[in-house]
Amino acid sequence: SGNLQGDMQKHPYGNYSITTSLTCAPENTDKVIAALLAEIEAIKTRGPDPADLDKVKQNWLKSYRSNLRDNHFWLSRLQQSALNQLDPALLLSYESRVNGLSPKDIQQAAQRYFDLNNYVQVVLKPKQ
């Protein structure tokens, strides 16, 4: 299975990171990296498939609705709002913001944030 996640920070300085973790046999490493880079390029040029984006949005909303029942979720989000000087009421508009995302929005974000001239690639291999 794989994982791709992004993170933005305001403190101590404005920055972002996108991390991808993909597991494969050592002999498939080059193929998996090539496939990932091709998918990034496809998102940058064509955007995501609308049906795929809808699935992701539904997953985000399901997770959000579940998290709303968790005190830790509220505490961490309120702390982030205070630290980043954001209106905590933004948390309540999450569903409408997710529902408003379009394939074009994702394409534009990919073009902005997937800078393949500025990245680090690390491959962990099993000990021989």
C-alpha positions in Angstrom: 0.0 0.0 0.0 1.1 3.6 -0.4 0.6 6.9 1.3 0.8 10.5 0.0 0.3 13.4 2.4 0.9 17.1 2.5 1.6 19.5 5.3 1.8 23.3 5.5 3.4 25.2 8.4 3.3 28.8 9.3 5.8 28.6 12.1 8.7 29.0 12.6 8.5 30.1 8.9 6.1 29.4 6.0 6.8 26.1 4.4 5.2 23.0 3.0 6.1 19.4 2.5 4.6 16.5 0.5 5.6 13.0 1.5 5.0 9.8 -0.4 5.7 6.4 1.0 5.5 3.4 -1.3 6.4 -0.1 -0.5 7.7 -2.5 -3.1 10.3 -5.2 -3.8 13.8 -3.7 -4.4 13.8 -4.8 -8.0 10.6 -2.8 -8.6 11.9 0.5 -7.1 12.7 2.2 -10.4 9.3 1.2 -11.9 7.4 2.4 -8.9 9.2 5.8 -8.8 8.6 6.2 -12.6 4.9 5.4 -12.2 4.6 8.0 -9.3 6.3 10.7 -11.3 4.1 9.9 -14.3 1.0 10.2 -12.1 2.2 13.5 -10.7 2.8 14.8 -14.2 -0.7 13.6 -15.3 -2.3 15.5 -12.4 -0.4 18.6 -13.3 -1.4 18.5 -17.0 -4.9 17.0 -16.9 -6.0 17.1 -13.3 -7.5 14.2 -11.4 -10.3 12.0 -12.8 -13.5 13.5 -11.4 -14.8 10.1 -10.1 -11.5 9.5 -8.3 -11.7 13.0 -6.7 -15.3 12.3 -5.6 -14.1 9.1 -3.8 -11.3 11.0 -2.0 -13.7 13.8 -1.0 -16.2 11.2 0.4 -13.4 9.6 2.4 -12.3 13.0 3.8 -15.9 13.8 4.8 -16.5 10.4 6.4 -13.3 10.9 8.4 -14.2 14.4 9.3 -17.7 13.5 10.5 -16.2 10.7 12.7 -13.5 13.0 14.1 -16.1 15.6 15.2 -17.0 13.2 18.0 -13.5 13.2 19.3 -12.3 15.7 22.0 -8.7 15.3 20.8 -9.7 16.4 17.3 -11.3 19.6 18.6 -8.4 20.4 21.0 -5.8 20.0 18.3 -7.8 22.0 15.7 -8.5 24.8 18.2 -4.8 24.9 19.1 -3.8 25.1 15.4 -6.3 27.9 14.9 -4.9 29.9 17.8 -1.2 29.3 16.8 -1.8 30.2 13.2 -4.2 33.1 14.0 -7.0 31.6 12.0 -10.8 31.8 12.7 -11.7 28.6 14.5 -15.1 28.8 12.7 -13.3 27.6 9.6 -13.4 24.2 11.1 -17.2 24.2 10.7 -17.0 25.1 7.0 -14.8 22.1 6.2 -17.6 20.1 4.4 -18.5 23.0 2.1 -14.8 23.6 1.3 -14.2 19.9 0.5 -17.4 19.8 -1.6 -16.3 22.9 -3.5 -13.0 21.3 -4.7 -12.9 20.8 -8.4 -10.5 18.8 -10.6 -9.2 22.2 -11.8 -8.4 23.2 -8.2 -6.4 20.1 -7.7 -4.6 20.5 -11.0 -3.6 24.1 -10.1 -2.4 23.0 -6.6 -0.3 20.2 -8.2 1.3 22.7 -10.6 2.2 25.0 -7.7 3.3 22.5 -5.1 4.8 19.5 -7.0 8.1 21.2 -7.9 10.2 18.3 -9.2 13.3 20.7 -9.4 13.2 20.9 -5.6 12.7 17.5 -3.9 14.5 14.8 -2.1 14.1 11.2 -3.0 15.0 8.5 -0.5 14.9 4.8 -1.1 15.2 2.4 1.8 16.5 -1.0 0.9 16.5 -4.1 3.0 19.7 -5.1 4.7 21.6 -7.7 2.7 
